[in-house]
């Protein structure tokens, strides 16, 4: 995937496997259908950034922030 071409499908592929249940609804799809996905993603970015401000910068939290930023980017039209 080249930079700037973030799609909903690519975001979903990167998500954690424990959220992908056979035949079930993934939380991220529920948030999207309810129109609260942006708020969820922004809240998650704030959560991980705040944790790093207290505990120090680490790769895992940086990757989570990037994942939630990708969710926001995938939702931008045009």
PDB file of N, CA, C and O in Angstrom:
ATOM      1  N   UNK A   1       0.853  -1.175   0.000  1.00  0.00           N
ATOM      2  CA  UNK A   1       0.000   0.000   0.000  1.00  0.00           C
ATOM      3  C   UNK A   1       0.890   1.227   0.000  1.00  0.00           C
ATOM      4  O   UNK A   1       1.761   1.364   0.859  1.00  0.00           O
ATOM      5  N   UNK A   2       0.683   2.110  -0.946  1.00  0.00           N
ATOM      6  CA  UNK A   2       1.500   3.312  -0.995  1.00  0.00           C
ATOM      7  C   UNK A   2       0.936   4.366  -0.059  1.00  0.00           C
ATOM      8  O   UNK A   2      -0.252   4.364   0.265  1.00  0.00           O
ATOM      9  N   UNK A   3       1.800   5.252   0.363  1.00  0.00           N
ATOM     10  CA  UNK A   3       1.423   6.310   1.294  1.00  0.00           C
ATOM     11  C   UNK A   3       0.313   7.156   0.681  1.00  0.00           C
ATOM     12  O   UNK A   3       0.398   7.524  -0.490  1.00  0.00           O
ATOM     13  N   UNK A   4      -0.718   7.467   1.443  1.00  0.00           N
ATOM     14  CA  UNK A   4      -1.809   8.293   0.971  1.00  0.00           C
ATOM     15  C   UNK A   4      -2.984   7.506   0.410  1.00  0.00           C
ATOM     16  O   UNK A   4      -4.044   8.086   0.173  1.00  0.00           O
ATOM     17  N   UNK A   5      -2.831   6.204   0.192  1.00  0.00           N
ATOM     18  CA  UNK A   5      -3.912   5.382  -0.340  1.00  0.00           C
ATOM     19  C   UNK A   5      -4.440   4.439   0.730  1.00  0.00           C
ATOM     20  O   UNK A   5      -4.391   3.219   0.574  1.00  0.00           O
ATOM     21  N   UNK A   6      -4.935   5.002   1.796  1.00  0.00           N
ATOM     22  CA  UNK A   6      -5.461   4.198   2.893  1.00  0.00           C
ATOM     23  C   UNK A   6      -6.944   3.973   2.647  1.00  0.00           C
ATOM     24  O   UNK A   6      -7.720   4.922   2.540  1.00  0.00           O
ATOM     25  N   UNK A   7      -7.324   2.715   2.560  1.00  0.00           N
ATOM     26  CA  UNK A   7      -8.720   2.362   2.315  1.00  0.00           C
ATOM     27  C   UNK A   7      -9.291   1.669   3.548  1.00  0.00           C
ATOM     28  O   UNK A   7      -8.556   1.212   4.422  1.00  0.00           O
ATOM     29  N   UNK A   8     -10.605   1.605   3.594  1.00  0.00           N
ATOM     30  CA  UNK A   8     -11.273   0.921   4.700  1.00  0.00           C
ATOM     31  C   UNK A   8     -10.847  -0.543   4.740  1.00  0.00           C
ATOM     32  O   UNK A   8     -10.632  -1.097   5.818  1.00  0.00           O
ATOM     33  N   UNK A   9     -10.726  -1.164   3.586  1.00  0.00           N
ATOM     34  CA  UNK A   9     -10.333  -2.571   3.515  1.00  0.00           C
ATOM     35  C   UNK A   9      -8.928  -2.779   4.078  1.00  0.00           C
ATOM     36  O   UNK A   9      -8.679  -3.755   4.785  1.00  0.00           O
ATOM     37  N   UNK A  10      -8.011  -1.863   3.764  1.00  0.00           N
ATOM     38  CA  UNK A  10      -6.640  -2.004   4.277  1.00  0.00           C
ATOM     39  C   UNK A  10      -6.587  -1.796   5.787  1.00  0.00           C
ATOM     40  O   UNK A  10      -5.807  -2.452   6.477  1.00  0.00           O
ATOM     41  N   UNK A  11      -7.402  -0.900   6.296  1.00  0.00           N
ATOM     42  CA  UNK A  11      -7.462  -0.672   7.741  1.00  0.00           C
ATOM     43  C   UNK A  11      -7.988  -1.922   8.441  1.00  0.00           C
ATOM     44  O   UNK A  11      -7.450  -2.340   9.466  1.00  0.00           O
ATOM     45  N   UNK A  12      -9.034  -2.511   7.888  1.00  0.00           N
ATOM     46  CA  UNK A  12      -9.624  -3.705   8.511  1.00  0.00           C
ATOM     47  C   UNK A  12      -8.656  -4.879   8.515  1.00  0.00           C
ATOM     48  O   UNK A  12      -8.650  -5.666   9.461  1.00  0.00           O
ATOM     49  N   UNK A  13      -7.840  -5.013   7.480  1.00  0.00           N
ATOM     50  CA  UNK A  13      -6.869  -6.108   7.418  1.00  0.00           C
ATOM     51  C   UNK A  13      -5.813  -5.980   8.507  1.00  0.00           C
ATOM     52  O   UNK A  13      -5.295  -6.984   8.995  1.00  0.00           O
ATOM     53  N   UNK A  14      -5.490  -4.734   8.892  1.00  0.00           N
ATOM     54  CA  UNK A  14      -4.453  -4.506   9.896  1.00  0.00           C
ATOM     55  C   UNK A  14      -4.951  -4.685  11.319  1.00  0.00           C
ATOM     56  O   UNK A  14      -4.142  -4.752  12.245  1.00  0.00           O
ATOM     57  N   UNK A  15      -6.243  -4.762  11.516  1.00  0.00           N
ATOM     58  CA  UNK A  15      -6.790  -4.873  12.865  1.00  0.00           C
ATOM     59  C   UNK A  15      -6.419  -6.175  13.553  1.00  0.00           C
ATOM     60  O   UNK A  15      -6.018  -7.143  12.907  1.00  0.00           O
ATOM     61  N   UNK A  16      -6.558  -6.186  14.862  1.00  0.00           N
ATOM     62  CA  UNK A  16      -6.228  -7.366  15.665  1.00  0.00           C
ATOM     63  C   UNK A  16      -7.154  -8.531  15.351  1.00  0.00           C
ATOM     64  O   UNK A  16      -8.355  -8.350  15.153  1.00  0.00           O
ATOM     65  N   UNK A  17      -6.586  -9.716  15.308  1.00  0.00           N
ATOM     66  CA  UNK A  17      -7.352 -10.922  14.993  1.00  0.00           C
ATOM     67  C   UNK A  17      -8.423 -11.230  16.043  1.00  0.00           C
ATOM     68  O   UNK A  17      -9.460 -11.800  15.705  1.00  0.00           O
ATOM     69  N   UNK A  18      -8.194 -10.868  17.303  1.00  0.00           N
ATOM     70  CA  UNK A  18      -9.174 -11.221  18.331  1.00  0.00           C
ATOM     71  C   UNK A  18     -10.488 -10.460  18.190  1.00  0.00           C
ATOM     72  O   UNK A  18     -11.464 -10.790  18.863  1.00  0.00           O
ATOM     73  N   UNK A  19     -10.528  -9.443  17.322  1.00  0.00           N
ATOM     74  CA  UNK A  19     -11.780  -8.744  17.062  1.00  0.00           C
ATOM     75  C   UNK A  19     -12.518  -9.312  15.860  1.00  0.00           C
ATOM     76  O   UNK A  19     -13.647  -8.909  15.578  1.00  0.00           O
ATOM     77  N   UNK A  20     -11.897 -10.237  15.156  1.00  0.00           N
ATOM     78  CA  UNK A  20     -12.483 -10.791  13.938  1.00  0.00           C
ATOM     79  C   UNK A  20     -13.130 -12.133  14.238  1.00  0.00           C
ATOM     80  O   UNK A  20     -12.483 -13.177  14.158  1.00  0.00           O
ATOM     81  N   UNK A  21     -14.399 -12.096  14.581  1.00  0.00           N
ATOM     82  CA  UNK A  21     -15.099 -13.339  14.922  1.00  0.00           C
ATOM     83  C   UNK A  21     -15.846 -13.871  13.705  1.00  0.00           C
ATOM     84  O   UNK A  21     -16.351 -13.102  12.886  1.00  0.00           O
ATOM     85  N   UNK A  22     -15.909 -15.170  13.600  1.00  0.00           N
ATOM     86  CA  UNK A  22     -16.605 -15.812  12.483  1.00  0.00           C
ATOM     87  C   UNK A  22     -18.098 -15.526  12.577  1.00  0.00           C
ATOM     88  O   UNK A  22     -18.763 -15.958  13.519  1.00  0.00           O
ATOM     89  N   UNK A  23     -18.611 -14.807  11.614  1.00  0.00           N
ATOM     90  CA  UNK A  23     -20.039 -14.532  11.566  1.00  0.00           C
ATOM     91  C   UNK A  23     -20.516 -13.432  12.498  1.00  0.00           C
ATOM     92  O   UNK A  23     -21.684 -13.049  12.442  1.00  0.00           O
ATOM     93  N   UNK A  24     -19.647 -12.916  13.349  1.00  0.00           N
ATOM     94  CA  UNK A  24     -20.026 -11.868  14.286  1.00  0.00           C
ATOM     95  C   UNK A  24     -19.779 -10.480  13.726  1.00  0.00           C
ATOM     96  O   UNK A  24     -19.221 -10.321  12.640  1.00  0.00           O
ATOM     97  N   UNK A  25     -20.196  -9.493  14.471  1.00  0.00           N
ATOM     98  CA  UNK A  25     -19.984  -8.109  14.082  1.00  0.00           C
ATOM     99  C   UNK A  25     -18.731  -7.598  14.781  1.00  0.00           C
ATOM    100  O   UNK A  25     -18.597  -7.710  15.999  1.00  0.00           O
ATOM    101  N   UNK A  26     -17.821  -7.039  14.001  1.00  0.00           N
ATOM    102  CA  UNK A  26     -16.627  -6.450  14.590  1.00  0.00           C
ATOM    103  C   UNK A  26     -16.991  -5.094  15.188  1.00  0.00           C
ATOM    104  O   UNK A  26     -17.778  -4.355  14.597  1.00  0.00           O
ATOM    105  N   UNK A  27     -16.436  -4.755  16.347  1.00  0.00           N
ATOM    106  CA  UNK A  27     -16.745  -3.466  16.961  1.00  0.00           C
ATOM    107  C   UNK A  27     -16.515  -2.284  16.021  1.00  0.00           C
ATOM    108  O   UNK A  27     -17.305  -1.341  16.008  1.00  0.00           O
ATOM    109  N   UNK A  28     -15.446  -2.329  15.239  1.00  0.00           N
ATOM    110  CA  UNK A  28     -15.138  -1.210  14.350  1.00  0.00           C
ATOM    111  C   UNK A  28     -16.244  -1.007  13.307  1.00  0.00           C
ATOM    112  O   UNK A  28     -16.534   0.126  12.923  1.00  0.00           O
ATOM    113  N   UNK A  29     -16.860  -2.102  12.850  1.00  0.00           N
ATOM    114  CA  UNK A  29     -17.975  -1.983  11.907  1.00  0.00           C
ATOM    115  C   UNK A  29     -19.207  -1.392  12.584  1.00  0.00           C
ATOM    116  O   UNK A  29     -19.946  -0.619  11.975  1.00  0.00           O
ATOM    117  N   UNK A  30     -19.422  -1.757  13.836  1.00  0.00           N
ATOM    118  CA  UNK A  30     -20.538  -1.197  14.592  1.00  0.00           C
ATOM    119  C   UNK A  30     -20.357   0.307  14.773  1.00  0.00           C
ATOM    120  O   UNK A  30     -21.293   1.076  14.553  1.00  0.00           O
ATOM    121  N   UNK A  31     -19.151   0.733  15.174  1.00  0.00           N
ATOM    122  CA  UNK A  31     -18.881   2.163  15.352  1.00  0.00           C
ATOM    123  C   UNK A  31     -19.091   2.917  14.041  1.00  0.00           C
ATOM    124  O   UNK A  31     -19.631   4.022  14.023  1.00  0.00           O
ATOM    125  N   UNK A  32     -18.658   2.305  12.957  1.00  0.00           N
ATOM    126  CA  UNK A  32     -18.807   2.943  11.646  1.00  0.00           C
ATOM    127  C   UNK A  32     -20.283   3.081  11.282  1.00  0.00           C
ATOM    128  O   UNK A  32     -20.712   4.137  10.818  1.00  0.00           O
ATOM    129  N   UNK A  33     -21.062   2.016  11.493  1.00  0.00           N
ATOM    130  CA  UNK A  33     -22.480   2.059  11.125  1.00  0.00           C
ATOM    131  C   UNK A  33     -23.273   3.038  11.992  1.00  0.00           C
ATOM    132  O   UNK A  33     -24.275   3.594  11.544  1.00  0.00           O
ATOM    133  N   UNK A  34     -22.826   3.246  13.223  1.00  0.00           N
ATOM    134  CA  UNK A  34     -23.497   4.193  14.119  1.00  0.00           C
ATOM    135  C   UNK A  34     -23.040   5.635  13.909  1.00  0.00           C
ATOM    136  O   UNK A  34     -23.595   6.560  14.503  1.00  0.00           O
ATOM    137  N   UNK A  35     -22.023   5.825  13.059  1.00  0.00           N
ATOM    138  CA  UNK A  35     -21.518   7.166  12.781  1.00  0.00           C
ATOM    139  C   UNK A  35     -20.624   7.724  13.872  1.00  0.00           C
ATOM    140  O   UNK A  35     -20.453   8.939  13.975  1.00  0.00           O
ATOM    141  N   UNK A  36     -20.047   6.843  14.693  1.00  0.00           N
ATOM    142  CA  UNK A  36     -19.196   7.311  15.792  1.00  0.00           C
ATOM    143  C   UNK A  36     -17.743   6.863  15.639  1.00  0.00           C
ATOM    144  O   UNK A  36     -16.957   6.952  16.583  1.00  0.00           O
ATOM    145  N   UNK A  37     -17.391   6.383  14.450  1.00  0.00           N
ATOM    146  CA  UNK A  37     -16.041   5.860  14.240  1.00  0.00           C
ATOM    147  C   UNK A  37     -14.971   6.934  14.426  1.00  0.00           C
ATOM    148  O   UNK A  37     -13.939   6.671  15.043  1.00  0.00           O
ATOM    149  N   UNK A  38     -15.201   8.141  13.902  1.00  0.00           N
ATOM    150  CA  UNK A  38     -14.214   9.213  14.061  1.00  0.00           C
ATOM    151  C   UNK A  38     -13.990   9.541  15.534  1.00  0.00           C
ATOM    152  O   UNK A  38     -12.851   9.698  15.972  1.00  0.00           O
ATOM    153  N   UNK A  39     -15.074   9.643  16.295  1.00  0.00           N
ATOM    154  CA  UNK A  39     -14.946   9.941  17.726  1.00  0.00           C
ATOM    155  C   UNK A  39     -14.205   8.828  18.456  1.00  0.00           C
ATOM    156  O   UNK A  39     -13.374   9.097  19.323  1.00  0.00           O
ATOM    157  N   UNK A  40     -14.505   7.581  18.108  1.00  0.00           N
ATOM    158  CA  UNK A  40     -13.811   6.445  18.713  1.00  0.00           C
ATOM    159  C   UNK A  40     -12.321   6.496  18.389  1.00  0.00           C
ATOM    160  O   UNK A  40     -11.487   6.316  19.276  1.00  0.00           O
ATOM    161  N   UNK A  41     -11.984   6.741  17.124  1.00  0.00           N
ATOM    162  CA  UNK A  41     -10.578   6.780  16.712  1.00  0.00           C
ATOM    163  C   UNK A  41      -9.841   7.935  17.390  1.00  0.00           C
ATOM    164  O   UNK A  41      -8.721   7.755  17.868  1.00  0.00           O
ATOM    165  N   UNK A  42     -10.454   9.109  17.436  1.00  0.00           N
ATOM    166  CA  UNK A  42      -9.815  10.257  18.096  1.00  0.00           C
ATOM    167  C   UNK A  42      -9.608   9.993  19.583  1.00  0.00           C
ATOM    168  O   UNK A  42      -8.553  10.309  20.132  1.00  0.00           O
ATOM    169  N   UNK A  43     -10.610   9.416  20.231  1.00  0.00           N
ATOM    170  CA  UNK A  43     -10.477   9.075  21.647  1.00  0.00           C
ATOM    171  C   UNK A  43      -9.360   8.079  21.891  1.00  0.00           C
ATOM    172  O   UNK A  43      -8.636   8.181  22.881  1.00  0.00           O
ATOM    173  N   UNK A  44      -9.219   7.118  20.992  1.00  0.00           N
ATOM    174  CA  UNK A  44      -8.156   6.120  21.126  1.00  0.00           C
ATOM    175  C   UNK A  44      -6.782   6.746  20.929  1.00  0.00           C
ATOM    176  O   UNK A  44      -5.836   6.397  21.635  1.00  0.00           O
ATOM    177  N   UNK A  45      -6.664   7.667  19.979  1.00  0.00           N
ATOM    178  CA  UNK A  45      -5.396   8.373  19.766  1.00  0.00           C
ATOM    179  C   UNK A  45      -5.016   9.144  21.024  1.00  0.00           C
ATOM    180  O   UNK A  45      -3.866   9.104  21.461  1.00  0.00           O
ATOM    181  N   UNK A  46      -5.986   9.845  21.602  1.00  0.00           N
ATOM    182  CA  UNK A  46      -5.728  10.612  22.831  1.00  0.00           C
ATOM    183  C   UNK A  46      -5.318   9.678  23.965  1.00  0.00           C
ATOM    184  O   UNK A  46      -4.399   9.987  24.724  1.00  0.00           O
ATOM    185  N   UNK A  47      -5.994   8.541  24.083  1.00  0.00           N
ATOM    186  CA  UNK A  47      -5.678   7.581  25.145  1.00  0.00           C
ATOM    187  C   UNK A  47      -4.230   7.113  25.053  1.00  0.00           C
ATOM    188  O   UNK A  47      -3.502   7.153  26.046  1.00  0.00           O
ATOM    189  N   UNK A  48      -3.807   6.670  23.872  1.00  0.00           N
ATOM    190  CA  UNK A  48      -2.444   6.145  23.733  1.00  0.00           C
ATOM    191  C   UNK A  48      -1.393   7.247  23.830  1.00  0.00           C
ATOM    192  O   UNK A  48      -0.307   7.014  24.362  1.00  0.00           O
ATOM    193  N   UNK A  49      -1.695   8.444  23.326  1.00  0.00           N
ATOM    194  CA  UNK A  49      -0.750   9.556  23.443  1.00  0.00           C
ATOM    195  C   UNK A  49      -0.591   9.970  24.907  1.00  0.00           C
ATOM    196  O   UNK A  49       0.518  10.264  25.353  1.00  0.00           O
ATOM    197  N   UNK A  50      -1.690   9.993  25.647  1.00  0.00           N
ATOM    198  CA  UNK A  50      -1.627  10.342  27.073  1.00  0.00           C
ATOM    199  C   UNK A  50      -0.834   9.309  27.855  1.00  0.00           C
ATOM    200  O   UNK A  50      -0.063   9.651  28.751  1.00  0.00           O
ATOM    201  N   UNK A  51      -1.029   8.044  27.511  1.00  0.00           N
ATOM    202  CA  UNK A  51      -0.281   6.989  28.190  1.00  0.00           C
ATOM    203  C   UNK A  51       1.218   7.142  27.924  1.00  0.00           C
ATOM    204  O   UNK A  51       2.034   6.960  28.828  1.00  0.00           O
ATOM    205  N   UNK A  52       1.576   7.475  26.691  1.00  0.00           N
ATOM    206  CA  UNK A  52       2.997   7.663  26.387  1.00  0.00           C
ATOM    207  C   UNK A  52       3.563   8.895  27.081  1.00  0.00           C
ATOM    208  O   UNK A  52       4.740   8.915  27.442  1.00  0.00           O
ATOM    209  N   UNK A  53       2.743   9.919  27.271  1.00  0.00           N
ATOM    210  CA  UNK A  53       3.213  11.109  27.985  1.00  0.00           C
ATOM    211  C   UNK A  53       3.577  10.766  29.425  1.00  0.00           C
ATOM    212  O   UNK A  53       4.500  11.351  29.992  1.00  0.00           O
ATOM    213  N   UNK A  54       2.851   9.817  30.017  1.00  0.00           N
ATOM    214  CA  UNK A  54       3.128   9.390  31.390  1.00  0.00           C
ATOM    215  C   UNK A  54       4.231   8.342  31.464  1.00  0.00           C
ATOM    216  O   UNK A  54       5.130   8.439  32.300  1.00  0.00           O
ATOM    217  N   UNK A  55       4.161   7.341  30.592  1.00  0.00           N
ATOM    218  CA  UNK A  55       5.023   6.161  30.717  1.00  0.00           C
ATOM    219  C   UNK A  55       6.202   6.143  29.755  1.00  0.00           C
ATOM    220  O   UNK A  55       7.087   5.295  29.878  1.00  0.00           O
ATOM    221  N   UNK A  56       6.226   7.051  28.814  1.00  0.00           N
ATOM    222  CA  UNK A  56       7.307   7.086  27.837  1.00  0.00           C
ATOM    223  C   UNK A  56       6.869   6.551  26.482  1.00  0.00           C
ATOM    224  O   UNK A  56       5.952   5.738  26.374  1.00  0.00           O
ATOM    225  N   UNK A  57       7.546   7.029  25.469  1.00  0.00           N
ATOM    226  CA  UNK A  57       7.227   6.642  24.098  1.00  0.00           C
ATOM    227  C   UNK A  57       7.656   5.197  23.859  1.00  0.00           C
ATOM    228  O   UNK A  57       8.763   4.797  24.220  1.00  0.00           O
ATOM    229  N   UNK A  58       6.767   4.426  23.247  1.00  0.00           N
ATOM    230  CA  UNK A  58       7.098   3.039  22.914  1.00  0.00           C
ATOM    231  C   UNK A  58       6.479   2.676  21.572  1.00  0.00           C
ATOM    232  O   UNK A  58       5.476   3.254  21.151  1.00  0.00           O
ATOM    233  N   UNK A  59       7.095   1.712  20.918  1.00  0.00           N
ATOM    234  CA  UNK A  59       6.696   1.330  19.558  1.00  0.00           C
ATOM    235  C   UNK A  59       5.244   0.840  19.487  1.00  0.00           C
ATOM    236  O   UNK A  59       4.516   1.213  18.567  1.00  0.00           O
ATOM    237  N   UNK A  60       4.822   0.024  20.428  1.00  0.00           N
ATOM    238  CA  UNK A  60       3.479  -0.562  20.377  1.00  0.00           C
ATOM    239  C   UNK A  60       2.395   0.520  20.401  1.00  0.00           C
ATOM    240  O   UNK A  60       1.455   0.474  19.608  1.00  0.00           O
ATOM    241  N   UNK A  61       2.523   1.482  21.301  1.00  0.00           N
ATOM    242  CA  UNK A  61       1.526   2.550  21.366  1.00  0.00           C
ATOM    243  C   UNK A  61       1.600   3.451  20.138  1.00  0.00           C
ATOM    244  O   UNK A  61       0.568   3.928  19.666  1.00  0.00           O
ATOM    245  N   UNK A  62       2.801   3.692  19.613  1.00  0.00           N
ATOM    246  CA  UNK A  62       2.938   4.477  18.379  1.00  0.00           C
ATOM    247  C   UNK A  62       2.222   3.786  17.222  1.00  0.00           C
ATOM    248  O   UNK A  62       1.557   4.439  16.417  1.00  0.00           O
ATOM    249  N   UNK A  63       2.359   2.471  17.141  1.00  0.00           N
ATOM    250  CA  UNK A  63       1.686   1.715  16.083  1.00  0.00           C
ATOM    251  C   UNK A  63       0.171   1.772  16.242  1.00  0.00           C
ATOM    252  O   UNK A  63      -0.553   1.832  15.249  1.00  0.00           O
ATOM    253  N   UNK A  64      -0.313   1.753  17.477  1.00  0.00           N
ATOM    254  CA  UNK A  64      -1.758   1.859  17.706  1.00  0.00           C
ATOM    255  C   UNK A  64      -2.263   3.237  17.292  1.00  0.00           C
ATOM    256  O   UNK A  64      -3.320   3.353  16.670  1.00  0.00           O
ATOM    257  N   UNK A  65      -1.511   4.278  17.636  1.00  0.00           N
ATOM    258  CA  UNK A  65      -1.898   5.631  17.227  1.00  0.00           C
ATOM    259  C   UNK A  65      -1.955   5.720  15.706  1.00  0.00           C
ATOM    260  O   UNK A  65      -2.891   6.293  15.148  1.00  0.00           O
ATOM    261  N   UNK A  66      -0.967   5.159  15.046  1.00  0.00           N
ATOM    262  CA  UNK A  66      -0.955   5.186  13.579  1.00  0.00           C
ATOM    263  C   UNK A  66      -2.169   4.434  13.015  1.00  0.00           C
ATOM    264  O   UNK A  66      -2.781   4.888  12.048  1.00  0.00           O
ATOM    265  N   UNK A  67      -2.518   3.296  13.610  1.00  0.00           N
ATOM    266  CA  UNK A  67      -3.682   2.528  13.156  1.00  0.00           C
ATOM    267  C   UNK A  67      -4.958   3.369  13.267  1.00  0.00           C
ATOM    268  O   UNK A  67      -5.765   3.392  12.338  1.00  0.00           O
ATOM    269  N   UNK A  68      -5.141   4.055  14.390  1.00  0.00           N
ATOM    270  CA  UNK A  68      -6.340   4.876  14.552  1.00  0.00           C
ATOM    271  C   UNK A  68      -6.310   6.095  13.638  1.00  0.00           C
ATOM    272  O   UNK A  68      -7.362   6.543  13.181  1.00  0.00           O
ATOM    273  N   UNK A  69      -5.124   6.641  13.362  1.00  0.00           N
ATOM    274  CA  UNK A  69      -5.006   7.731  12.387  1.00  0.00           C
ATOM    275  C   UNK A  69      -5.358   7.221  10.988  1.00  0.00           C
ATOM    276  O   UNK A  69      -5.975   7.940  10.202  1.00  0.00           O
ATOM    277  N   UNK A  70      -4.969   5.987  10.679  1.00  0.00           N
ATOM    278  CA  UNK A  70      -5.337   5.382   9.392  1.00  0.00           C
ATOM    279  C   UNK A  70      -6.850   5.218   9.280  1.00  0.00           C
ATOM    280  O   UNK A  70      -7.415   5.398   8.201  1.00  0.00           O
ATOM    281  N   UNK A  71      -7.505   4.880  10.382  1.00  0.00           N
ATOM    282  CA  UNK A  71      -8.967   4.772  10.379  1.00  0.00           C
ATOM    283  C   UNK A  71      -9.578   6.119  10.010  1.00  0.00           C
ATOM    284  O   UNK A  71     -10.501   6.184   9.198  1.00  0.00           O
ATOM    285  N   UNK A  72      -9.066   7.191  10.604  1.00  0.00           N
ATOM    286  CA  UNK A  72      -9.570   8.530  10.275  1.00  0.00           C
ATOM    287  C   UNK A  72      -9.312   8.866   8.814  1.00  0.00           C
ATOM    288  O   UNK A  72     -10.191   9.386   8.127  1.00  0.00           O
ATOM    289  N   UNK A  73      -8.107   8.568   8.341  1.00  0.00           N
ATOM    290  CA  UNK A  73      -7.733   8.868   6.960  1.00  0.00           C
ATOM    291  C   UNK A  73      -8.602   8.100   5.970  1.00  0.00           C
ATOM    292  O   UNK A  73      -8.992   8.646   4.938  1.00  0.00           O
ATOM    293  N   UNK A  74      -8.907   6.845   6.269  1.00  0.00           N
ATOM    294  CA  UNK A  74      -9.723   6.024   5.370  1.00  0.00           C
ATOM    295  C   UNK A  74     -11.130   6.589   5.224  1.00  0.00           C
ATOM    296  O   UNK A  74     -11.788   6.360   4.209  1.00  0.00           O
ATOM    297  N   UNK A  75     -11.590   7.318   6.222  1.00  0.00           N
ATOM    298  CA  UNK A  75     -12.937   7.877   6.175  1.00  0.00           C
ATOM    299  C   UNK A  75     -13.044   9.214   5.468  1.00  0.00           C
ATOM    300  O   UNK A  75     -14.146   9.725   5.269  1.00  0.00           O
ATOM    301  N   UNK A  76     -11.901   9.792   5.083  1.00  0.00           N
ATOM    302  CA  UNK A  76     -11.907  11.095   4.411  1.00  0.00           C
ATOM    303  C   UNK A  76     -12.252  10.908   2.942  1.00  0.00           C
ATOM    304  O   UNK A  76     -11.631  10.105   2.245  1.00  0.00           O
ATOM    305  N   UNK A  77     -13.221  11.638   2.489  1.00  0.00           N
ATOM    306  CA  UNK A  77     -13.624  11.576   1.081  1.00  0.00           C
ATOM    307  C   UNK A  77     -12.869  12.649   0.301  1.00  0.00           C
ATOM    308  O   UNK A  77     -12.786  13.801   0.728  1.00  0.00           O
ATOM    309  N   UNK A  78     -12.323  12.259  -0.843  1.00  0.00           N
ATOM    310  CA  UNK A  78     -11.647  13.211  -1.730  1.00  0.00           C
ATOM    311  C   UNK A  78     -10.296  13.438  -1.298  1.00  0.00           C
ATOM    312  O   UNK A  78      -9.570  14.212  -1.923  1.00  0.00           O
TER     313      UNK A  78
END
